[in-house]
């Protein structure tokens, strides 16, 4: 199952995001997707920092959970190996902390990473697709 990370999740939940339609189409076209477990932490940090606004924090996460379940988006498990691989990826490709974690999940799970972020194209070990270009079924 392809793995989605925070940028795709943010585009999905924000109807004003320029990539909202692409993220929604990706979700509708794919039968099953996985959510990087680090996406929820990164999302929460964006909310807490004020970079992403939500009207009702509790309701937001309640609705997000329902939407992910409705679309068969499973969450992967946090694994110590993700952190080791992420550190390697940060050193080799100069990825950000969370980008390195999302990439490590996809690499270690041997899955495709769905992200708008072009940074991932440099990571040779990673299979990556932009949701704006996704036309596959899983």
C-alpha positions as CSV (number, residue, x, y, z in Angstrom):
1,X,0.0,0.0,0.0
2,X,1.4,3.4,-0.9
3,X,2.3,5.7,2.0
4,X,1.0,9.2,2.3
5,X,2.8,11.9,4.3
6,X,1.9,15.2,5.8
7,X,1.8,17.4,2.7
8,X,-0.7,15.1,1.0
9,X,-2.7,14.9,4.3
10,X,-2.7,18.7,4.6
11,X,-3.8,19.1,1.0
12,X,-6.6,16.6,1.6
13,X,-8.0,18.3,4.7
14,X,-7.7,21.9,3.4
15,X,-10.1,22.6,0.6
16,X,-8.3,25.9,-0.1
17,X,-4.9,24.1,-0.6
18,X,-3.8,24.4,-4.3
19,X,-3.2,20.6,-4.2
20,X,-6.5,19.6,-2.6
21,X,-8.2,18.2,-5.7
22,X,-5.1,16.1,-6.5
23,X,-4.9,14.7,-3.0
24,X,-8.6,13.9,-3.1
25,X,-8.4,12.2,-6.5
26,X,-5.5,10.2,-5.2
27,X,-7.4,9.1,-2.2
28,X,-10.4,8.2,-4.3
29,X,-8.4,6.3,-6.9
30,X,-6.3,4.2,-4.5
31,X,-8.1,1.3,-2.9
32,X,-5.8,1.2,0.2
33,X,-3.3,3.7,1.5
34,X,-1.1,3.8,4.5
35,X,-0.4,6.9,6.6
36,X,3.1,7.5,7.8
37,X,2.8,7.4,11.6
38,X,4.9,10.5,11.7
39,X,2.4,12.5,9.6
40,X,0.1,12.9,12.6
41,X,2.8,14.2,14.8
42,X,4.0,16.6,12.1
43,X,0.4,17.7,11.5
44,X,-0.1,18.3,15.2
45,X,3.1,20.4,15.4
46,X,1.8,22.5,12.5
47,X,-1.4,23.1,14.3
48,X,0.3,23.9,17.7
49,X,2.7,26.3,16.0
50,X,-0.2,28.2,14.4
51,X,1.0,27.4,10.8
52,X,-2.3,25.4,10.3
53,X,-5.5,26.6,11.8
54,X,-8.3,24.4,13.1
55,X,-11.5,25.8,14.7
56,X,-12.0,22.9,17.1
57,X,-9.0,20.8,17.9
58,X,-10.9,17.7,19.3
59,X,-13.5,17.7,16.5
60,X,-10.8,18.1,13.9
61,X,-9.0,14.9,15.0
62,X,-12.4,13.1,15.4
63,X,-13.4,14.0,11.8
64,X,-9.9,13.2,10.5
65,X,-10.0,9.8,12.0
66,X,-13.4,9.2,10.5
67,X,-12.3,10.4,7.1
68,X,-9.2,8.2,7.1
69,X,-11.3,5.1,8.2
70,X,-13.9,5.9,5.5
71,X,-11.2,5.9,2.8
72,X,-9.4,2.8,4.2
73,X,-6.3,4.6,5.1
74,X,-4.4,2.5,7.6
75,X,-1.6,3.8,9.9
76,X,1.8,2.1,9.9
77,X,3.5,1.3,13.2
78,X,6.3,3.3,14.6
79,X,9.5,1.2,14.4
80,X,13.0,1.9,15.8
81,X,14.4,1.1,12.4
82,X,12.6,4.1,11.0
83,X,14.7,6.4,13.1
84,X,18.0,4.7,12.1
85,X,17.1,4.8,8.4
86,X,15.9,8.4,8.7
87,X,19.2,9.5,10.2
88,X,21.1,7.9,7.3
89,X,18.7,9.7,4.9
90,X,19.2,13.1,6.6
91,X,23.0,12.7,6.3
92,X,23.1,11.4,2.8
93,X,20.3,13.5,1.2
94,X,20.0,16.5,3.6
95,X,16.3,15.8,4.2
96,X,14.4,17.5,6.9
97,X,13.6,15.5,10.1
98,X,10.0,14.6,9.1
99,X,10.8,14.1,5.4
100,X,13.5,11.6,6.4
101,X,11.0,9.7,8.7
102,X,8.4,9.5,5.9
103,X,10.9,8.3,3.4
104,X,12.3,5.7,5.9
105,X,8.8,4.3,6.4
106,X,8.2,3.9,2.6
107,X,11.7,2.4,2.1
108,X,11.5,-0.1,5.0
109,X,7.9,-1.0,4.2
110,X,8.9,-1.4,0.5
111,X,6.1,0.9,-0.6
112,X,5.6,3.9,-2.8
113,X,5.7,7.3,-1.0
114,X,2.9,9.7,-2.1
115,X,4.0,13.3,-1.7
116,X,4.0,16.6,-3.4
117,X,7.5,17.4,-2.1
118,X,10.0,17.1,-5.0
119,X,12.8,16.7,-2.4
120,X,12.2,13.0,-2.5
121,X,13.2,12.6,-6.2
122,X,16.8,12.7,-5.1
123,X,16.5,9.7,-2.8
124,X,17.6,6.8,-4.9
125,X,16.3,4.1,-2.5
126,X,12.8,5.6,-2.5
127,X,9.9,4.9,-4.9
128,X,8.0,8.2,-5.0
129,X,4.9,9.6,-6.8
130,X,3.3,13.1,-6.8
131,X,-0.4,12.8,-6.1
132,X,-1.0,15.3,-8.9
133,X,0.4,12.6,-11.2
134,X,-1.2,9.5,-9.6
135,X,-3.3,7.5,-11.9
136,X,-3.0,4.0,-10.3
137,X,-5.1,1.7,-8.3
138,X,-3.7,-0.3,-5.4
